Amino acid sequence: MTPVSDSTLETLHTTATDIFTGAVAACNIASAFDRRLRFDGNVLHRLLPDGSGPPTIDLSEYKRIFVIALGKAAGPMLEVLLDRMKRRQGLRGICCWNQLPKARNWRFRYFEGGHPLPNEDTFAAARAALALVRKAKKDTLVFFLISGGGSAMFDLPLDPQITLDDTIAFHQALLASGAPISEINTLRKHFSGVKGGRLAMAAPEAMKVSLLLPDVPLRSLDALSSGPTSPDHSTVTEVRELLARYNLPAHFPPTVRAFFEREDLPESPGSKARRPAFLPKLPWTEAVLARRVTAAAAMNDEEATFRDSVFEILLSSHDLMENARTLAQKAGFHAVVDNSCDDWDYAAAARYLLERFHALRAVHEHVCLISVGEVTVMLNRTPGAGGRNQQFALACALELQKYPNARLTVLSAGSDGIDGNTRSAGAIADPTTVARARAFGFDPEQSLAEFNACPLFTALGDSVVTGPTGQNLRDLRLLIADQA
């Protein structure tokens, strides 16, 4: 086999980047909204009614309309809703995004919530939202526009004695624990005054419509931004088990530790008798999933406030995956999807996907292995500059150096355009990454151990930089081989 040329790898890098950016761009919020919802005058029609709430909603029946938008797609989601909904009478709202929009509607208050850690606007936005929805009565319709990232951007401790600094330390401890996002969000729900259904509980009489852009598995929709409008079926018993399993109290500040050690630690709103049957092995669709959310919410009188709520999934990682598959096939690759490693440790995920990748390329000259979801990183020290995608890419690079003459590349990037504490969405690795990094004076193994992959990839020009996309549909990993 002839040595692989720089131009060949550059072409593969471009191909991988084009598939990633094209897949994200194709997840258009406005188009997704129009597939699910249509305003006909003052009447909102649900084009794919699924049993969660009524198929139509007449806005003229409500004196006031409140909108709470939160998460990494809050701005674009709000823009689309306001463009489609012509009524402005009685309209007020809150927008908590990770940036302040240039154009602002005077009927709304805007907050720049922190991510991946809370900031002052995180608390301010939660307080403002609670104050607004508590004014909602039977004559009020509330739209909740919820996307990923809201767990950090939008929060307020249930215990008023817990400060912002303590909350930041709490979030840091969770992120460093290596626990899957579903378990992290179980703890967040019981900590927060706006998560685990408590935001919806603040407006028990109002008609509530939640429009969702999940960055979580569809079987775990109540984990999206830690479920501010969804009934929570996790329990205090589970919370205590998770705290012990990951030895978290030792890493909490005293106020947070004292809160979780309370004998009367409050349960979150929702039936604790049994969980909704979110079982991916069963034949389910988004519509079935939404019905299960509603059915679970109506299990007992305690959850009456959720009973008539509407839940609409506008987009999900499934759309991101299908867009990537289509683009890879158009580029001439045999496209294969494998999401088995969702929520795995990054190193285990890298080993698994590379093993699958090598098996596929032994059969197909042009192959693209696609994987969506998120990997986890357990921090055992203060991290450098990086995130889970760059960590995954660097782990792959260390393995790919074994194939110096192969035309291979791996891209891992977040659909929100942000990876960890960096301005990169992720990174691209190939068989030459490690050698080139050493030539620039980097020690790739040390960078990996110190969770400091971003400087290495930036120096090589192999960072994936998109800027914030206004989207958040989990991460996309592409493993591409072109052996012709």
N, C-alpha and C positions, 0 to 999 in steps of 0.2 A: 504494500500500500504506500502511495506517495505521501510525503509529509503534508499535513493540512496547511493551507496558506492563510495569511491574515485576511485576505479579501473574502475567502470562503467563510471564515468565522464571522467577519463583519456582516456578510449577507445573512447568515443565520441569526445574528443578533437583531438585525433590522426586521427580519421575518417574525421573530418572537415578539419584538416590541409592537409591530403592526397588529399582530393577532390580539395582544393584550389591550392596546389602546382602542382598537376597533371593537372588541367585545364590550368594553366599558361604554364606549360611545353609543353602541347599539341599544344599551339599556336606557332608553329615553324615558324620563319620568312623564313628560307630557303625553307621549303615545300610550304609555302604560295606563295612565289615568283615563284616557279616552276609550281604552278597551274595557274598562271596568265600570265607568261612571259617565253619566251625561246629564247636564242641566238643561231642562226644557222650561224656560221661564223660571218660575220659582220652584219647580218640581225637580228633585234629584232622582234620576232613575239608576238603579243598579242593574247593569247589563248582564251580569252573571250572578243572579241572586242565589244564595247558598244556605238560607235558613237562619243566618245570624241577623236577626232584626228584619224589618219590613223591606220589601223590594223597592218601594218608592218612599220618598220623604218630601213632604210639602213644606217648604221653608216659610210660606205665608202663615203657617200655623204657629210660628214662634216669633215672639217679640224681639228676642235678642239672639245673636249668633256669636259664640266665642270660638276662637281658634288658638290652640296651643301647638306650636311647631317646635320640635326638639330633635337634635341629632345632627349628624354630618350632612344630611340632605335636607335640613329644615328649610333653608332659603329657597332652593328650587321647588320643593314641594309646596311651600306657601305661595310662591309666585304662580304656579300652575293653578292651584285652587282659586286664588283671587281672580285670575284671568277667566276661568270658566264660570265662577259664581258672580253674577252681575249685581246681586243685591248687596247694598251697603248699609241699610238701615239697621241700627242696633249692633253693628259689627265691631268687635274689639278683640284684641289678641296679644299673644306673647310669642316671640320668636327667639329661640335659644340655639345659636349656630356656632360653629368654630371660627366664624369671621363675621364682621359687620358688613351688610350689603351697602353698596353705594346708593341705591335707590330704596327709600323706605316709605312705608305707608303710615300716615300719621295716626291711624287707628291702632297701631301696634307699638309695643315696646320691644326693643331689640337688645339682646345680651350676647356677649361673646364668651361662651362657656369654655372651660379648660379641657384639654385632652392631651395625653392620656390621664392627666391628673386634674382634679377640680381646681377652680380658682374662685375669686370673689363673685364673679358673674354667675358661676354655678349655683351658689346660694341665692343670689339676688333673683335669678330667673325662677327658681323653684318657689321662693316666697311670693313673687309676683303672680305666678300661675295659680298657686293655692288661693291667694286673695281674690283673683278673678273668678275661678270656678266655684268658690264658695258663695258667690252671688247668683249662681245659676239656680233657677227654679224650674217648674214644669213648663214654663213658657220659653225655655232656653234650649237651643241646640248647640252642642259643643263638638267641634271637630278636633281630634287629636292627630297630628301628623308626626309619626314616630319613625325614626331611622336609627341606625347604629351609632354608637358613640355617646348616646344620652346618659349612660350610666355615670360617666365622669362629668359631662357638660351640665347636667341637670340633677342636682341632689341637695338634700337638706336632712341632716341627722334627725332621727326620731327623738333623740335626747337633746334638748336645747343646750345642755351644758357642754356638748362636744363642739369644739371650735373647728374652723376651717383647717388650721394646721394639723389638728388631730385627724380630720377626715382625709386629708392628703396622705398622712402616714398610714391610715387604714387602707386606702386604695393601693398605696405602694406595696404594702405587705401582701395584699391579695394578688397583685400582678406578679410578684416575685415568687409566689408559692408554687407555681407550676400546675395549679389545679385547672381543670377544664373550665371553660367559660360558664357552663351551666351551673357548676358548683360555686364559682365565684359570685354569680348573680343570685344564687340562693342566699348567700351571706349579705349581699348588698340589699336585697329586698327586705330582710329583717332589720337592717340597720337604718333604713331610710324612711322618711316621712312622705315621700312622693313615689316610691317604687312599690312593687308587689301589689298593685291595684289601689294604692292609697290616693293617688291623684284622682282616679275616677270616683272613689268613695267620698271625695270632697264635694261632689256634685251628684248626690244620690237621686234627685228627682229629674235631672235633665236627660234629654235624649242625647246619646253619645255615639259618635262615629269615629272609629280609629282607622286611619289609613296608614298602612305599614310598608316599610322597605326593610325587610329583615336582613341582619348580618349574622344571623344565628341559624342553626338547622331548623327546617320547617316543622320538625316534630317538637321543637322547643320554642315556639313563638313567644311564650310568656317570659323568655329570657331577653327578648329584644329591649334594649335600654332598661333592662331589669323590670320590664312589665309594668309601667305606670298605670295602665288602664286594664290590665288582665288580672283575673282572679289567680291567686297563687296557691298552689297545692303542696308546696314544701312546708316543713314543720320545724318547730323549735328543736325537736329531737334530732332532726337531720342537721340543723345548724350546729348543735353541740358536737355531733359526731365529726363534722367537717373541721371544726376548730381543733379538735383533738388530733385528727388524722394528719393535718399539716402543721401542727404545733404553732398555730397562728397567734394565740394570746401573748406568747412571749415576744412577738414583734409588734404588738399593738401599743399605742400610748395608753397611759393609765385610765383616762376617761372612757376610751373605747373598750378596754379590757373589763372595766367595771360594768359597763352597759351589758356586755354579753354574758357576764357572770351573774346577772340578776336572776333570782329564782322566778320572778314574774315577767321574764322576757316576753314581750307581746308577740302573739301569732300574727301573721300577715292575713289580710282579707282573702277568703276563699275556703272552699270545702276541703277539709283534711281527711275525709273519709276514704277517698280514693282519688287517684290521678286520672286525667283524661287519657284515653288509650292512644297515645301518639306512638304507634308502633310502625316503623318504616317497612317492616316485612309484609305488612298488610297492603292490599291494593287501595291506596288512598290518593286523593287529589287535593288541590288547594281548597276546593269547595268542601270536601269532606272534612278537611282539617278545620276550616272555619266553623263548620257545624259542631265539631267536637268541642271547640273552644266555648261555643255558646251552650251546648248541652252540659258541659262541666260547670259552667258558670251558674246554671239554673238548678243545681243539685239541692240547694236548701234555701230557706228564706234569708239567711245571712247574706247571700249573694244576689239578692233581688236587684241591687243597683246595676249588676252586670247583665241582667236577664235579657233586656231589649237592646243591648249594645250591638252595634254593627262593627264587624272587623273585615276590612278589605286588604288583601295582599296585592300591592301594585306591582312589585318586582321582587325577585329573589335571586339567590346564587344559581338557581336552576336556569334562569334566563342568561346569566353571565356564562355559564357552562355551555349552553346551546349555541350562543353567539360565537364562542371560541371554537367550538366544533365545526360550525359552518365555515368560518374563516379559514381554519386549518385545512379543511377539505377543498375549499376553493384554491388554496395555495398548493394543492397537489399531494397532501400528506394523508396517510392512513391514520385517521383520528380515533383514539381510544380514550374513554373516560374511566377514571378510577378515583373515587372519593373515599376509599376505605380508611384512609389515614386521618380523617377529620378529627381534630382535637388531640392527636397524638403528640408526643414529644418530638421536637423538630428533628433530632438526630435519628430517631426511629423512623420517622416519616421519610427522611432522605434515603435511608437504607432501603426501605420498602419500595419506594417509587423508582429508585435507580435499578433495583433488581428487576422490577417489572419492565422497566424501560429497556434494559439490555436484552431481556428475553424477547421483547417485541421487535427490536431492531435486528435481531438474528433472523427474523422472518421477513421483515419489511425494510426495504431500502430507505423509504421516505415515511417516517412515522412521527406522530405528535401525540404524546401522552398528556392528557389534560386532567388536572385535579383541582377542585375547588374546596373551600373550607379554610380552616385555620389550624395552625400548629401551635404548640405551647412551648414556652421557654421558661425553665426554672432558674431563677437568678440566685447565685450563691455569693454575690458581691455587688457593689455598686456598678451598674453597667456603664460602658462607654457609649459611643454613638452608634445606634443600630436599632433593629427591630426584628420580629420573627421571620420576615421574608428574607432579609439580608443574612440572617443567621442560617437559615435553611440553604440559601444559595452558596454560602461559603462552605458549609458542610458538604454540599454536592461537589464543589470545586476540588476539595481535597481528595475525593474519590475519582473524579474525572481525570485527574492528572495521570492515572494509570493508562489512559488511552490517548497518547500524544498525537497519534496520526488519525484520530477519528473526528468526523464532522458532527460534533455534538454541541448542544447548548441547553442550558436550563435557565428559565426565567421564573422568578417568584415575586409577586407584587400585590399590593393591596388596591382594591378597586376604588378606595377613597383617595388614593394618591399620597397617603401618609403611612410610613412604616415606623412604628415606635416613636422615638424622640428625635426623628430626623425629618428632613424635607424631601426625602426620597420615598417613592412608592415601593421600591424593592431593588433588586439587582439581577444581573445576568452573569452566569458562570459558564466556562467552557474548559476544555482540557489544558489550555495555556494559562488559565487564571493564576494558579499558584506560582508558576515560574515567573510570570510577569510581575506578580506582587513582590516576590523576593528580589527581583531586579530593581524595584523601586524602594527596597529597604524594609519591606514589611515582613513580619513573621505571621503567616496565615493561621497557624495553630494558636499562637498567642492572641491574635485578634479574635478568634473564635472563643477562646477561653474567657476573654475579657468582655465578650459581648460588644465588640467594637469593630464591626465589619464595615460600617459606613465609610470611614476614611480610606480603607483599602479599595473599595469599589469606586469611590469617587476619584481617587488618584488614577485608576485604570480607565476611567471613562465608561465604566460598566454599571453605573447606577441608573435606575429607571426613574426619571424625574418627569412628573406630569403636572405638579401642583395639585391643590385640592380639586377634586373632580365634581364635588357636589353630589356624589354618589357613595354608597357604602353597602356593597353586596358580598362582603367577605373577600378572601384572597384567591388569586388565580395562579396556578403553577403550570408551566409548560415545559416539557422535556422533549426536545426536537432532535431528530437524527436525519441527515441527508447524506447518504453514503454513495450516491451515484458518482 
